Amino acid sequence: MPLSLGVSVSVPLTDRLALTSGVTYTRLKSTISRSEQTLHYLGVPVGVTYSLWRAHRFSVYATAGMQADFNIKATLRPTKQAPSHDITKDRIQFSALLGPGLQLSLTRDVGIYCEPTVRYYFDNGSQVLNYFKDKPWNININAGLRFTLQ
């Protein structure tokens, strides 16, 4: 299962609703025909959050959005002893997501967040085999720093 880390920016629209964006990094590693494939993606999420509950520095919210992931590096290592080499990069991978979120505010403008989301990866028509094609519906865990612009 992919684990993504990122930096997020939140722009409040109302007391409970906010627009979010940022940058995420995802690494996919898989074994294909006794070879090890590693794909590195930079993603740009765009979404909204709706605050469900807040207490002091802790908040619980619902999130929904879309993400475009750009494959920045792709390597294949035929065997454990052989050196890896670059392979054809995957096309842009689009996905839609929905889920809960938790945030611990460190300051008024900076917090640590975690979002376990259900995500659907759309078929990008690429020949590159990866987890997104094998399991288009899955659960992701996004975590990182969020900056709130007041």
Summary of the structure (lengths in Angstrom):
residues: 150
radius of gyration: 17.2
end to end distance: 34.6
largest distance: 56.2
contacts: 454
relative contact order: 0.25
helix: 3%
strand: 71%
